[in-house]
Amino acid sequence: MQNNRVLKLSSADNVRELGGYKTTDGRQIKWHKLLRCGALSFIQQPDLQVLEDYGVKYDVDLRSGQETRQHQDQVEASNIKYIFDPVFNEDRTDNSQDPEEFHKIVETDPNYALNHMTNVYRQMITKPACRKAFHELFEILLANQAENESVLFHCTAGKDRTGLAAVFVLSALGVDLETIKADYLMTNEVVKAVTEKKVAYVKRNGFSDRAAENMRTLYSVRIEFLEAALAEIDHHYGSMDNFLKAGIGLTDQNLSDLKANYLE
């Protein structure tokens, strides 16, 4: 099977390989071991079969209970093991306010989306429950020791909770920060068509250009979001390495085992 960064599935969005990225010590991440994506709530059997054939053994769902109850991952008809691992107890990366009130906010405050999302990213560093969820993800990664078996992790859009999880995983494996940032920002290109459809939809439904730009920010990733999280890490832990150990709870042995398992 050809190794591609983006897996183009018709019934799941933003499905991407983390294999092939180089590390600072000259190795690279193995292919068919790590996948990130959006939710699998509407995945159809042919695409589910593609993931099985690809080697996916674990489906780690970072969404809240509220989100999973509304739209369950459709993996029951496969050999993929579903694991519920919520970063938040509610969906804070979208907005669950009253629609009219929310519309008023995005119309009147041009910086709402930027401020809201940077705050969400800070919370993913500072809240113990968020860090616990990331620790659980690493526990699954450590358990995935068979060759050509993949861990797939996702949230709803595969961009924020998933994006930050990928930052931590790539950091733990020794990928440089510029490559990590590029992988994070790749979401905008991969889901560009989907984002534009969503923006066009809100414009057709009475949102001004200002409000639509707020929505575009909510539908996208911005380097400011990631930098807010990285600044919080530096402030509280001093470095990413210290955060992975003191914040997420990884040991030196864990980090060594991850590299032995996922690098070549």
TORROBA-80978 format. One record per residue (C-alpha): residue in three letters; x negated, y negated, z negated. Coordinates in Angstrom, 1 decimal, decimal comma. Example, Ala and Ser with C-alpha at 12.3 -4.5 7.8 and 13.67 -1.06 7.14 Angstrom:
// residues 2
ALA;-12,3;4,5;-7,8
SER;-13,7;1,1;-7,1
This chain:
// residues 264
MET;0,0;0,0;0,0
GLN;-1,3;-3,4;1,0
ASN;-2,3;-5,7;-1,8
ASN;-0,4;-9,0;-1,7
ARG;-0,2;-11,8;-4,2
VAL;3,5;-12,4;-3,5
LEU;5,9;-9,4;-3,3
LYS;8,7;-10,5;-1,1
LEU;11,9;-8,9;-2,4
SER;15,3;-9,9;-1,2
SER;17,1;-9,5;-4,6
ALA;14,5;-10,8;-7,0
ASP;12,6;-14,1;-7,0
ASN;9,0;-15,2;-7,7
VAL;7,6;-11,6;-7,9
ARG;3,8;-11,9;-8,0
GLU;0,7;-9,8;-8,6
LEU;-2,0;-10,8;-11,1
GLY;-4,4;-8,3;-9,5
GLY;-7,5;-9,5;-7,6
TYR;-8,2;-12,6;-9,7
LYS;-12,0;-12,8;-10,5
THR;-13,2;-13,2;-14,0
THR;-16,1;-15,3;-15,3
ASP;-18,3;-12,2;-15,8
GLY;-18,0;-11,2;-12,2
ARG;-15,3;-8,5;-12,4
GLN;-11,7;-8,7;-11,1
ILE;-8,3;-7,7;-12,3
LYS;-7,1;-4,4;-10,9
TRP;-4,2;-4,4;-8,5
HIS;-1,0;-2,5;-9,4
LYS;-1,3;-3,2;-13,1
LEU;0,2;-6,6;-13,8
LEU;3,3;-8,3;-12,3
ARG;5,1;-11,5;-13,2
CYS;8,5;-12,4;-11,8
GLY;12,0;-13,9;-12,3
ALA;14,9;-11,9;-13,8
LEU;15,9;-8,5;-12,4
SER;19,6;-9,1;-13,1
PHE;20,7;-8,9;-9,4
ILE;18,0;-6,5;-8,1
GLN;19,4;-4,1;-5,5
GLN;18,4;-0,4;-5,3
PRO;16,0;-0,8;-2,3
ASP;14,0;-3,5;-4,1
LEU;14,1;-1,5;-7,4
GLN;12,7;1,4;-5,4
VAL;9,9;-0,8;-4,1
LEU;8,9;-1,7;-7,7
GLU;9,0;2,0;-8,7
ASP;6,9;3,0;-5,8
TYR;4,5;0,1;-6,6
GLY;3,9;1,6;-10,0
VAL;6,1;-0,5;-12,4
LYS;6,6;1,4;-15,6
TYR;7,5;-1,4;-18,1
ASP;10,0;-4,2;-17,6
VAL;9,3;-6,7;-20,4
ASP;12,2;-9,2;-20,6
LEU;11,2;-12,5;-22,3
ARG;14,7;-14,0;-22,1
SER;17,0;-14,6;-25,0
GLY;19,8;-12,4;-26,1
GLN;22,2;-14,9;-24,8
GLU;20,7;-14,7;-21,3
THR;20,4;-10,9;-21,3
ARG;24,0;-10,4;-22,4
GLN;25,2;-12,6;-19,5
HIS;23,0;-11,0;-16,9
GLN;21,4;-7,7;-17,8
ASP;18,4;-6,4;-15,9
GLN;19,5;-3,7;-13,5
VAL;16,8;-1,1;-14,0
GLU;18,9;1,8;-15,5
ALA;18,8;3,8;-12,3
SER;15,0;3,9;-12,3
ASN;12,2;5,3;-14,4
ILE;11,2;1,8;-15,5
LYS;11,3;1,3;-19,3
TYR;13,2;-1,8;-20,3
ILE;11,8;-3,8;-23,3
PHE;13,6;-6,7;-24,8
ASP;11,0;-9,3;-26,0
PRO;12,7;-12,7;-26,5
VAL;10,4;-15,7;-26,7
PHE;13,3;-17,9;-27,9
ASN;16,6;-16,9;-29,6
GLU;18,4;-19,0;-27,0
ASP;17,5;-20,3;-23,5
ARG;15,6;-23,5;-24,2
THR;14,0;-23,7;-20,7
ASP;17,4;-24,6;-19,2
ASN;20,1;-26,7;-20,8
SER;23,1;-25,3;-22,6
GLN;24,7;-28,5;-23,6
ASP;28,2;-29,6;-22,5
PRO;28,0;-30,1;-18,7
GLU;29,4;-33,6;-18,8
GLU;27,1;-34,7;-21,6
PHE;24,1;-33,1;-19,8
HIS;25,0;-34,9;-16,5
LYS;25,1;-38,2;-18,4
ILE;21,7;-37,6;-19,9
VAL;20,0;-36,8;-16,6
GLU;21,6;-39,8;-15,0
THR;20,5;-42,2;-17,7
ASP;17,1;-40,9;-18,7
PRO;14,7;-40,5;-15,8
ASN;12,1;-38,8;-18,1
TYR;14,5;-36,4;-19,7
ALA;13,3;-33,3;-17,9
LEU;9,6;-34,0;-18,3
ASN;10,0;-34,7;-22,0
HIS;12,3;-31,7;-22,6
MET;10,0;-29,3;-20,9
THR;6,8;-30,5;-22,5
ASN;8,5;-30,1;-25,8
VAL;9,6;-26,5;-24,9
TYR;6,0;-25,7;-24,0
ARG;4,7;-27,1;-27,3
GLN;7,2;-25,0;-29,2
MET;5,9;-21,8;-27,5
ILE;2,6;-22,5;-29,2
THR;3,8;-23,7;-32,6
LYS;6,8;-21,4;-33,3
PRO;5,8;-18,2;-35,0
ALA;8,7;-16,3;-33,3
CYS;7,4;-17,3;-29,9
ARG;3,9;-16,2;-30,7
LYS;5,3;-12,9;-32,0
ALA;6,9;-12,3;-28,7
PHE;3,6;-12,9;-26,9
HIS;1,9;-10,5;-29,3
GLU;4,5;-7,8;-28,5
LEU;3,8;-8,3;-24,8
PHE;0,1;-7,7;-25,4
GLU;1,0;-4,5;-27,4
ILE;2,7;-3,2;-24,3
LEU;-0,3;-4,2;-22,1
LEU;-2,6;-2,3;-24,5
ALA;-0,4;0,8;-24,3
ASN;-0,3;0,8;-20,4
GLN;-3,5;2,8;-19,9
ALA;-2,7;5,0;-16,9
GLU;-4,1;4,1;-13,5
ASN;-1,8;2,4;-11,0
GLU;0,9;1,8;-13,6
SER;2,1;-1,7;-13,9
VAL;3,6;-3,9;-16,6
LEU;6,1;-6,4;-15,2
PHE;7,1;-9,3;-17,4
HIS;9,7;-12,0;-16,7
CYS;12,1;-14,6;-17,9
THR;14,9;-16,1;-15,9
ALA;13,1;-18,0;-13,2
GLY;9,7;-16,5;-13,9
LYS;8,1;-19,9;-14,4
ASP;7,9;-21,2;-18,0
ARG;8,0;-18,4;-20,5
THR;6,6;-16,1;-17,9
GLY;4,1;-18,8;-16,7
LEU;2,7;-19,3;-20,2
ALA;2,6;-15,5;-20,8
ALA;0,5;-15,2;-17,6
VAL;-1,8;-18,0;-18,8
PHE;-2,5;-16,0;-22,0
VAL;-3,0;-12,7;-20,2
LEU;-5,4;-14,2;-17,6
SER;-7,2;-16,0;-20,4
ALA;-7,6;-12,8;-22,4
LEU;-9,0;-11,1;-19,3
GLY;-11,6;-13,8;-18,7
VAL;-10,2;-15,7;-15,7
ASP;-11,3;-19,3;-15,5
LEU;-8,9;-22,1;-16,3
GLU;-8,8;-23,6;-12,8
THR;-7,7;-20,2;-11,3
ILE;-5,1;-19,9;-14,1
LYS;-3,7;-23,3;-13,4
ALA;-3,5;-22,5;-9,7
ASP;-1,6;-19,3;-10,5
TYR;0,8;-21,2;-12,7
LEU;1,5;-23,9;-10,1
MET;2,0;-21,3;-7,3
THR;5,6;-21,0;-8,5
ASN;6,5;-24,3;-6,9
GLU;5,4;-23,0;-3,5
VAL;6,9;-19,5;-3,9
VAL;10,3;-20,7;-4,9
LYS;10,4;-24,0;-3,0
ALA;13,3;-23,0;-0,8
VAL;15,3;-21,9;-3,8
THR;14,6;-25,1;-5,6
GLU;15,6;-27,3;-2,7
LYS;18,9;-25,4;-2,4
LYS;19,6;-26,1;-6,1
VAL;18,7;-29,8;-5,7
ALA;21,0;-30,1;-2,7
TYR;23,8;-28,4;-4,6
VAL;23,7;-30,8;-7,5
LYS;23,6;-33,8;-5,1
ARG;26,7;-32,4;-3,4
ASN;28,3;-32,2;-6,8
GLY;28,0;-35,9;-7,8
PHE;24,4;-36,1;-9,1
SER;22,5;-39,3;-8,1
ASP;19,0;-39,1;-6,7
ARG;17,6;-39,9;-10,2
ALA;19,5;-37,1;-11,8
ALA;18,6;-34,7;-8,9
GLU;14,9;-35,5;-9,5
ASN;15,4;-34,6;-13,2
MET;16,9;-31,3;-12,1
ARG;14,1;-30,7;-9,6
THR;11,7;-31,1;-12,5
LEU;13,7;-28,6;-14,6
TYR;13,7;-26,1;-11,7
SER;9,9;-26,5;-11,1
VAL;6,6;-26,2;-13,0
ARG;4,5;-29,3;-13,6
ILE;0,9;-29,4;-14,7
GLU;2,0;-31,7;-17,5
PHE;4,0;-28,8;-19,0
LEU;1,0;-26,6;-19,1
GLU;-1,3;-29,3;-20,4
ALA;1,1;-30,0;-23,2
ALA;0,7;-26,4;-24,3
LEU;-3,1;-26,4;-23,9
ALA;-3,3;-29,6;-25,9
GLU;-1,3;-28,0;-28,7
ILE;-3,6;-25,0;-28,6
ASP;-6,7;-27,3;-28,9
HIS;-5,1;-29,3;-31,7
HIS;-4,1;-26,3;-33,9
TYR;-6,7;-23,7;-32,9
GLY;-9,6;-25,4;-31,3
SER;-9,8;-23,1;-28,3
MET;-7,9;-20,6;-26,2
ASP;-10,0;-17,7;-27,7
ASN;-9,1;-18,8;-31,2
PHE;-5,4;-19,0;-30,3
LEU;-5,4;-15,5;-28,8
LYS;-6,9;-14,2;-32,0
ALA;-5,4;-16,4;-34,8
GLY;-2,2;-17,4;-33,0
ILE;-1,2;-14,3;-31,1
GLY;-3,0;-11,8;-33,3
LEU;-5,4;-10,1;-30,9
THR;-8,6;-8,6;-32,3
ASP;-12,0;-8,4;-30,6
GLN;-11,3;-4,7;-30,0
ASN;-7,9;-5,6;-28,4
LEU;-9,6;-8,0;-26,0
SER;-12,3;-5,4;-25,2
ASP;-9,7;-2,7;-24,6
LEU;-7,7;-5,0;-22,3
LYS;-10,7;-5,8;-20,2
ALA;-11,6;-2,1;-20,0
ASN;-8,1;-1,3;-18,9
TYR;-7,3;-4,1;-16,5
LEU;-10,6;-5,0;-15,0
GLU;-12,9;-3,4;-12,4
